[in-house]
Each structure stands twice: as C-alpha cells, then as structure tokens.
C-alpha cells in the first residue's frame, strides 16, 4: 500500500499526519501506519466485510473521521444504504471524550486497543445496544473484517444534532425539530440505562471536588483561574446539598460519548439514530448525562446560537430521560457548567499551538471582547467569575 487515499472530502495525506484527535499538544501523538489506496481499495475492503463481490459495492464518498484515525465511507450494496469505517491505526487510541475535572488528562500515554479488539468492541457494543434498546435508533451492523480493518453498518439517515443546533439561529423549524429529537434521545438513553442497570455506586463528591480545588491552587496562570472557577461551581453545588458529601448513582451500560455529534435526526420520518459505540462500557449513569448536558452548555459559548434554543433542548432531554433524583440532576448540571471552564475556556489558551497563528489571534479576540459577556449573560454567572485582567 504505497499510494494515498484520494481525498474527496479533506484533501490531506493520511500518511503524513500526526493525530491529536482534538487534544492539546503532548496528550496524544499517534501516527497512522496504514494508508488506503482510493475508492477501489475502499470497495474491496467493504466487500470483504460483507462477503460480497467488489463489483456489487458502490462507494459514493469517503474521508477522515473527526480524529483522522479512520476513513469513513457512504455508499450502497444490494439496494441498501451503508456506512463503513476503515481503521488506520494499530494499536487504535480510544481516549475518553468527556473527562471529569478530577481526571487529569494523560500527557504521556493514551489508552489503546489492538485493532482486532477495537473492531470487536464496536461490533459487539452495537449489537448489545440494539438488544437493550429494543432495536430502536441503532443502525444495524452489516458486516466486519479484521483483515480489512473494516466495519459496515446500515447508513443512519438524518443530520447530526450539533449541526442542527448551529442552524437554529436562523431556522426556527430546526430548533423545534431538535427539541423533539432530544426528547427521544433522553427516552432512548433511559431505556438502555434501565435495561442494563447493575447496582449502585457511591460517588464521594467532596473528595473529588477537593482534588479539583487543590489542582487549581497550584496554578497561578489563566489556566488556574479557569480551574478555580470550575471548583467554585462544584463547591457551590456541594454547599447547597443537605444529604451529605456523597451520592448514590446507578451503574449501567453507558454510551460513553453521548453527545450531539453522535445523535442524528431525520426530520421527515421523525427518526432518531444513535451512533458510535466505541467508548461504551459499564459506568455510573451520570457519565452519559454529563456528556450530553456538557455538550449543550458548551454551545452557550457561541453567541450566534440562541440561548433559548439551548435551554429548550436541554429541558426536552431531561423530559425524555424521565424522573431523576434531584441530587443527581444538580450534580450533572454543575459538572457540565464546570466543564465549560476547565475544558473549553482552557483550550483557548492552547489554540495557537493547535490551530496556528490565526487560531491564536481569534482565541485572544474572543477572550478580550466576548468572554466576560458570555460568562455573565449566557452562562448566568456573577461578574466575579470572569477574569479581572482583560488583556
């Protein structure tokens, strides 16, 4: 395999990329050790996964996934729409997307799986989610091949909700449709959690929050300020509690990356599709709740997305998820709001290293002219939560 994939979507050479998968420099540095030779190679790999002839497979478009560690393809086979994923790296990195503030990011190592383990994990978790959800909203797996490093599913129709939310400012119909989608997403997630619940776990909240406080105190720069705000938000939640320093949370099978980009909505058919189960596993259920709400709260940083729409979508999600203990509900909300600071605002400080000079300039302009108003007017926090030094 000496030639590179003929990029229709991104026009970049995968053999020359060190991949950071959205992480700051030093957290992840994985080189893909395989390259794909264009559409014919892709057809052969998909055909291998389907035990079909190459001529029967149609590939319409292809390109990198977000992490640039896999090639994703859309096409058809025997009249069925398909989506295929070809894994490029072995071992395959699987870093968690939504780390809690007391979970320090790994700067020296990244969790990895052998390519065979990764394919098995995605395949088996898709089947398990299909069973737990009663066959609803999960694309059916069609075939896999360890030799071809390829998994094929039925194509999920619709658009990612993260894209729909960005359109909602100028299309009210999209805002309404998204609320309906989040209602179904909450209901789907509750069904999976209830069907797989395996006991309870005690979360020692005070100890975890104290870890965040101590970490922020050790930093005297802007990163320390943002972590300090995150700890204040979590302390505020803890202070309001009357039930002690710990809370019990159900343990169940979680999606692991239950965010807007992995929820697709087909407006015409009013169908929800939930995708991407590579991080699924048994965890406290607050992890999925935190991921979805944190993703929504992060959208408040974009002044072009109506605040009212974000709140509507969040309310719809909770309505769909159903009855939730107040202490768990408030814990998730506090954790999601804290993430805006310890993750998203902190990433502004490293944007130049990750995105180049223009990205760094844009980040500095945002911090200078927008950050304070976003904190007070969109996050509804007091002015003292903003930086006093606006340089």
Buried (B, 14 or more C-beta within 10 A) or exposed (E): EEEBBBBEEEEBEBBEBEBBBBBBEEBBEBEBEBBBBBBEBBBBBBBBBBEBEEEEBBBEEBBBBEBBBBBBBBBBBEEEBBBBBBBBBBBBBBBBBBBBBBEEBBEEEBEBBEBEEBBBBBBEBBBBBBEBBEEBBBBEBBBBBBEBBBBBBBBBBBBBBBEBBBBBBEEEEBBBBBBBBBBBBBBBBBBBBEEBEEEEBEBEBBEBBBBBBEBBEEEEEBBBBBBBBBBBBBBEBBEEBEEEBBBBBBBBBBBBBBBBBBBBBBBEEEBBBBBBBBBBBEBBBBBBBBBBBBBBBBBBBBBEBBBEBBEBBBBBBBEBBEEBEEBBBBBBBBBBBBBBBBBBBBBBBBBBEBEEEEBBEBBBEBBEEBBBEBBBEBBEBEEEBBBEEEE
